[in-house]
Amino acid sequence: MNINLRAPGTSPPGLSRAGWHLRANAPAIFWLVALVVVVLIHRNIPASGWLMVHLLLLGAVTSSILVWSWHFAQALLRGPNPGSRGMVARLVLLNVGVLAVVASMVAGIWLLTLLGSVLVGAVVAAHAVVLGVRARKALPSRFGATVWYYVAACLLLPVGAGVGASLAAGLTGEVHARLLLVHVAVNVLGFVGLTVLGTLMTLLPTMLHTRVADGAEAVARHGAVPLLAGVLVTSAGAAAGVMFLCTLGLLVYLGGVLYICLPLAKVVRAKTPTTFAPLSALAALAWLLVSLAWLVVLTLTSGGWEGLHRGLETVAPVLAAGFAAQVLGAALTYLVPVVIGGGPSAMKGRVTILDKAAVFRVALTNLALLVSLLPVPSLVRVGTTFLVLAGLAWFLPLLAMALLKKPAVPGTGATPGAPVPAVASAPAPVAHDLAPGRRWGMAATGLAVVVLVMVAGIVADPSALPGLNQAGSQSALQATGQTTTVEMTMKDMRFHPDKVEVPVGNKLVINVVNEDSMVHDLVTASGAESGRLYPGEKATVNAGVIGTSEDGWCSIAGHKQQGMVFTIVSTGGPASAPTATPPGGMPGMDHGTTNPSGAPSAASLLDFMRAPAAGFTAHDAVLPALSPAVLTGTVHEITMNVSEAEREVAAGVTQKLWMFNGTAPGPTLRGKVGDKFVITLSNDGSLGHSIDFHAGALAPDGPMRTINPGETLTYSFTATRAGIWMYHCSTMPMSLHIANGMFGAVIIDPPNLPPVDKEYVLIQSELYLGSQGGVADLAKIQAEKPDAVVFNGYANQYKFSPLPATVGERVRIWVLDAGPNRASSFHVVGGQFSTVWSEGRYLLDGSDPAAGAQALALAPAQGGFVELSFPEAGSYPFISHSMVDAERGAAGVFEIGN
């Protein structure tokens, strides 16, 4: 028999039932649209991987669960029927909390993440209480027990939200891996899983317009027990660090899912699904079962929490896209036409629109998802992932079309606002049932699209074509037809193993996992590559048929020179020497550090005496005075954004700099002894970076760690000693990051520092130029052969934009040697220093008018200041008196007027 589910009186006064549902479901649609946008532009958005999962699960799915659990609870239960004003308040507060969490994760504000998580958890817990009270007061109902699935699910979410906030605090290592499993178990298997499985026991038969299977009532009464027990045991095992309990809990949960699927299987055998809603729901159930089995295998074979962590990061998107997204699409496709109403004609039209290309969409989504999980070339994985997005997002324009469809003429349908059967008592008209041949044709078309994307990805990626990615001498190589598969990890700036032996003629496949804390990639001399891999990510690299030995390396700037290389050794054939020369390149080519075109490098074109182009603006060397009103103990809150851009470093010479806040050197910070500095570092670059402040004394492990693109960290220190202190990126190779622009100064005034008329800050550094527009050349850095030595990042800039002063003015010049390699001997031609302060002490304090100094000597990372007055008007050059460096660009002019 059909079940009669009614939802009387669920609309606020003055608002029709259709209007209520349009407004209630709007947040979920908003989060889905936001998800599509993030997927399309994710490379430009911080924390994009986290965003994609949470916009779906935390945003769209959580909002929908509140709406539809309320809807079904009202329909299933009998007795007093509370109003929905509280429901409106809960939805508003929920989405405020979700918005706070999403915004805070992008901006890196953990306190806001915590507050948002608390709000989300509190709202969902309140929803559980309302549903529980409603269920206790209700009269007996055939499937009223399923409301307790919603209550249990909503009581789990606050726990998951708290764990999520803890993960966002920056926990690492085993603790992070264990809490991540708790987070997945409680939120996805508990909150989402219990809600979905409890609903599908009645909703799936209704979608198929058939009877609920015999025995379904008993399953509904008891099915929540193994599900809830499985979630709790899994979470307890992960929290306690006992892997066996995790395995046991997942097996119990899997058993609960299979138990609930028994009556659903009977329904499907009785009525073959042909429309989108039941097909998508069944596909979602299949992916849930696959994911659970996968998780069980991971807990048995991962060998530890770190290994399980990597596996979880692969399974989580499958649970999100395969399970949660598909079941959400199925539910909305079926329920929206029912709750909107408008008469049989309008309902039928909406159903027809939402069911367009149903079999094709389901086939496309699920086949593409399956292929994306296989060891396929990276371009194939990218292409199939976008097919999954297309298949899932197709629902959104169809929903817009369905909602815009004109309602039936008044009087021909249901009266707006009147009680309308929620599901089966007034079933939505069934879309036109396609003939079996048409259905198979649509499925075959979906398969064909996936195959075409696979072929296009392989053709576009030569490394995926055996034999074609080898050097010309291998073109006639006889392939054996066999494959050598190697498991490789990236860790501690090394490949493990760093030597791979392959019989001549075998195809080489490398399964590589990044277990390091920074971004890496893998390339081979013959052109195979993994693409950039963030920590925890993995890739399968098809190196093609091996005919001769060759080298491989990480192509991230500087990583190869730090020893991140490996060798592919061909065995069983003619002896051959490894080569590190990519096709069409030069030995050692590393992200622009050489010029593959063979043209002269920027260094050979450099004319340091040439004036910059018109409109040139020199780096501002003026140091603003520290206001006397600034009290000791002031807290300085500063944001440092890492960026990358091509900038001129000498007349006509450009370099792709890595910068703090868009300048090289970065901004100069100033304070007093006792001041606190709170620095928020945000990495908007394309590789890992960090920051090290010499002005603070603290353990470097956490605050100076490397963060990957899109990540942020907060670095706090208290200035306890005076000086001009260097700050810089400390990511290895450190010399390259400093030479490429990632340095600056923090000035902490000595106590009782007297005022002067003018203050300037000059930071000396070196340029090691690669190709025009490229990054610094690490080989030159390691050989200590700079192309230029400069003040404030640009060769000779203050010769063309002199620093002004007036006769008789007292001028203080702060000098820092940022290196990374060359010492400095700062000298003003024609001037004499009356005061010299270096590395924490006065060498000359100005009290003796007969005493003077001619140079301030600084090693790399040392600093100090000098003071002088100019006796007469004129041009006074300032230089590093290491004369070869002055001739390389470490020179400028003070222009003194009367």
SEDRENMI-990760 format. One record per residue (C-alpha): x, y, z. Coordinates in steps of 0.25 Angstrom, whole numbers, plus 5000, padded with zeros to 4 digits. Example, Ala and Ser with C-alpha at 12.3 -4.5 7.8 and 13.67 -1.06 7.14 Angstrom:
# residues 2
504949825031 505549965029 
END
This chain:
# residues 898
500050005000 500450144998 500850235010 500050355012 501050465017 500350605020 501050725025 499850815029 500050955033 501550965031 501551105025 501651235033 500351315034 500151395021 501151315013 500751205004 501351065005 502051084992 502651214996 503051155009 503851045002 504451144992 505051225003 505451115012 506251045001 506851164995 508051155004 508351014999 508351064985 509251184988 510251094994 510150994982 510351114972 511551164981 512151024980 512051024965 512751164965 513851114974 514150984966 514251064953 515251164959 515851084971 517351114967 517151264971 516451234984 517051204997 516751075004 515951034991 515950884994 515350905008 514351005002 513850904991 513550795002 512950895012 512050975003 511350854999 511350775012 511350895023 510550985014 509550925004 509350785011 509250835025 508250945021 507450845013 507450745025 506850845034 505750875024 505350735020 505550665033 504550775038 503650745026 503650595028 503450595043 502250685041 501750585030 502050455038 501550495052 500150515057 499650605068 499950755072 500650825060 501550935065 501751065056 502951085048 503451225053 504451155061 504851075048 505151205041 505951255052 506851125052 507051135037 507451285038 508451255050 508951125043 509351205030 509951315038 510851215045 511151145032 511551275026 512451315037 513151175036 513351195021 513851335022 514751305034 515451195027 515751275015 516251395023 516951305033 516251355045 516151235055 515351305066 514251335055 514351195051 514151145065 512951245067 512251205054 512451055058 511851075072 510651145065 510451035055 510550925066 509551005075 508551025064 508550875060 508450825074 507250915076 506650855064 506850715070 506150765083 504950815075 504850695067 505050605079 503950675087 503050665075 503250515073 502950495088 501650565088 501150505075 500250385073 500750255068 501150255054 501550145044 502850205041 502950305052 504150235057 504950305045 504850435052 505850385063 506850365052 506750515050 506850545065 508150455066 508750515054 508550655059 509150625072 510350575066 510650695058 511050785069 512150685073 512650685058 512550835058 513450845070 514450745064 514450825051 514850955059 515950885065 516450835052 516450975047 517351025059 518550965051 518750825058 519650735050 520250595050 519550475056 518550565064 518050635052 517850495045 517150435056 516250555058 515950565043 515450415044 514550465055 514050585047 513650495035 513050385044 512150485052 511850585041 511750505028 511350365033 510550415045 509850545042 509750525027 509650375027 508650355038 507750455032 507850405017 507650255021 506450285030 505850375019 506050275007 505250165014 504050235011 504450335000 505050234990 503750154989 503050284987 503950324976 503650194969 502150204972 502150074978 501850004991 502750005003 503349865004 502849765014 503749775027 504149915025 503449965038 504349865046 505549915039 505150065041 505050035056 506349965058 507250015046 507750135054 508450055065 509549995057 509750125049 509850205062 510750095069 511650095057 511850245057 512150245072 513150125072 513850185060 513950315066 514350265080 515450175073 516050295065 515950385077 516750285086 517650245075 517250105074 517150065059 516449925062 515250005068 515150085055 515049965047 514049895056 513150025056 513250035041 512849895039 511649915049 511250035041 511349965028 510549845033 509449955037 509450015023 509249875017 508149845027 507449965022 507649935008 506949805009 505549865007 506049964998 506549854989 505149784989 504549914984 505549934973 505349784968 503849814968 503949944960 505149974951 505550124953 505550204940 505550344945 506650434950 506250444965 506250294968 507450264959 508250374966 507850324980 508250184977 509550234971 509750304984 509550184992 510550104983 511650204986 511350205001 511550055001 512850064993 513350175002 513050095014 513749975009 514950065004 515050125018 515049985024 516149945015 516950065019 516850045034 517349905031 518449935021 518950075024 520050045034 519750165042 519050295044 519850365034 519550265023 518050265027 518050415026 518450415012 517350315009 516350395016 516650515007 516350434995 515050365001 514450495006 514250554992 513650424988 512650435000 512350574996 512150564981 511750424980 510850404992 510350544998 510250624985 509550514977 508550484988 508250634990 508050654975 507050534975 506250584987 506150724982 505750674968 504650594973 504150684985 504150824979 503050794969 502250734980 502350844990 502250954980 500950904975 500150984965 499250884959 499450754952 499850824939 500950904945 501450794954 501550704941 502350814934 503350834945 503550684947 503850674932 504850784932 505550734944 505650594938 506250634925 507450544920 507250464934 507950344930 509050414922 509350504934 509450394944 510350314935 511250434932 511350464947 511650324952 512550274940 513350404941 513550394956 513950244955 515050284944 515550404952 515850304964 516650214955 518150224952 518050314940 518850424934 518650564941 517950624929 516950514929 516650524944 516450674942 515550654930 514650544937 514550624950 513950744942 512950644936 512550604950 512350754953 511550764940 510650644943 510350694957 510250844954 509250814942 508150804953 508350954955 507851014942 506750914941 506250954955 506251094950 505451064938 504550974946 504251094956 504051194945 502951104939 501651174939 500651114949 499251054945 498151144943 497451184957 496351084960 496950964953 497950924964 498150924978 497851054986 499051124990 499351105005 498350995007 498850865013 499450785001 499950635002 501450645004 501850524996 501050394993 499650434995 499750534983 500950484975 501650564965 501350524951 502350434945 503150484934 503050404921 503550274923 504650244912 504750114905 505850024909 506550054896 506550204899 507050184913 508250094908 508550194897 508650304907 509550224916 510450194905 510550334901 510950364915 512050264914 512450314900 512650454906 513550404917 514350314907 514550444898 515050524910 516050414914 516550404900 516650554899 517450554912 518450454908 518650514894 518950654901 519850584911 521050514903 521450454916 520250364915 520650304902 521650194903 522850214894 522450354890 523050424902 524450364900 525650424893 525750414878 526750304880 525650214886 524650234875 524950094870 524950034884 524349894884 523349894896 523149774904 521749794907 522049784922 521949894933 522849934944 522050004955 522850074966 522250134979 522950264982 522850374993 523350514994 523850545008 524950635015 525250695001 525550554995 524950454987 524850314993 525350224986 526350314978 526750204969 525750124960 526250004952 525349974940 525649864929 525849924916 524549924908 523649924920 522650034923 522950104936 521750154945 522150234957 521050244968 521550364976 521050424989 521450554995 521750535010 522550655011 522050785018 522150875005 521750864990 522550774981 522450714967 523150604959 523650624945 524550534937 525550564926 524650504915 523550594919 522650524928 522050604940 521150594952 520650734953 520850804966 520450724978 520050784991 520350715004 519550585005 519250584990 519650474981 519750444966 520050334956 521150374946 521250294933 522750304929 522550224917 523350114911 524850124917 525950104907 527050174914 527450234927 526950364931 526750464942 525550514949 525450634959 524450734966 524350854957 523950954968 524951064968 526151014976 525650884980 526550804970 527850874975 527450834989 527550694985 526150654981 526550574969 526450424966 526950334955 526250234945 527250124942 526950044930 527449894932 527649784922 528049874910 529249954905 529950034915 529450184915 529750304924 528650374931 528250504925 527550624932 527250694919 525750714916 525350714901 525650854895 526250904908 527650924915 528250834926 527850884940 526550954935 525850994947 524651094946 525351194938 526651194945 527251174931 526851234918 526351114909 526351194897 527851214896 527751364897 528651444906 528251444920 527751574927 529151584934 529851594920 528951704916 529051784929 529551924928 529551974942 529852114939 528652124929 527552214935 526252154937 525052184928 524252314929 523252304941 524152214949 523852224964 524952184974 524652094986 524352194997 525552195007 524952305017 524652245030 523452305037 523752355051 523152275062 522152355069 522452395084 521052365087 521252215084 521452155097 522352035101 521551905100 520751945088 520251835080 520551845065 519551755056 520151735042 519651655031 520751605021 520251545008 521251464999 521051494985 521851474972 522051574961 523051614950 523751744954 524851824949 526151814957 527051894948 526851974936 526151884926 526351764934 525251684940 525151574950 523951494955 524051534970 523451464982 522951574991 522351615004 521251715002 521651734988 523051794990 524451744991 524951775001 523651765009 523051875018 523951925029 523251905042 523651995054 523351995069 524052005083 524551905093 523351835100 522451845088 521751725083 521651685068 520451595063 520751565048 519751485040 520451425028 519651385016 520251315004 519651354991 520751304983 520951174976 521951104985 522251085000 522751205008 523051245022 523551365030 524551375041 524651505049 526051525056 525351625065 524751525073 525251405081 524351285081 524451135077 524351135061 523651005060 522251055058 522251205054 523351195044 522851065038 522551065023 521151085018 520651045005 519851134995 518551175000 518951155015 519151255026 519851255040 519951355051 521351395057 521451465070 522651515077 523051625087 524251715084 525151705095 526451765089 526751885081 527351875067 526951875052 526651725051 526451645038 525251565034 525251475023 524651345017 525251225023 524751125013 525851035007 526651074999 526651195008 527751265000 526851254987 525651314995 526451425000 527051454987 525751454980 525251574989 524651515002 525351595012 525151725020 525451795033 524851815047 525451945054 525351945069 525852075074 526852075085 526352135098 526552285098 526852295084 526952445081 526152505070 526852545057 526352635045 526352515035 526352365035 526552275024 526652115023 527552045013 527551895011 528651835003 528451704996 528951634984 528251594970 528551464964 527851474950 527351364942 526551384929 525851514927 524651504935 525051384942 525351354957 526751364963 527851264958 528151164970 529451114963 529951264963 529551274978 530251154982 531451194974 531351334981 531451404967 530451514968 530051594956 529751724964 529851774979 528751874981 528051964992 526551944994 526451844982 526851924970 528251954964 528652094966 527252144968 527752254977 528652314967 527452344958 526552384970 527552444980 527152444995 526952594999 527452665012 527952805015 529252865020 529352845035 528252745037 528552625045 528252505037 528152365042 528352245032 527852105037 528652005029 528351855028 529051745020 528051645016 529051565007 528851455005 530351445004 531151575002 531651665014 531451815014 532351935017 531452055017 532152185014 531752325010 532752395000 533052525006 532352505019 532852465033 531952385043 531852455057 531052335062 531152185059 530252085065 530351935061 529751805066 529251855079 530351955084 530852095081 532252085074 532252235074 531152315082 531452455077 531852505091 533352535086 533352635075 534752595071 534352455069 533752405055 533652285047 533652255032 532952125030 531952035036 532351885034 531251785034 531251635031 529951575025 528751585034 529451695042 528951835044 529151975050 529152125048 530052235045 529752385047 530452505041 530252645036 530652695023 531552825023 531152885010 530252874998 530552764988 530452624983 530952514993 531052374988 530752264997 531352124994 531751994999 533252005000 533451864995 533651934983 533351824973 531951824979 531851984978 532151964963 531051854963 529951944967 530151964982 530252114981 529352244982 529452394985 529052484996 528652624989 528952734999 528352864998 528452995006 
END
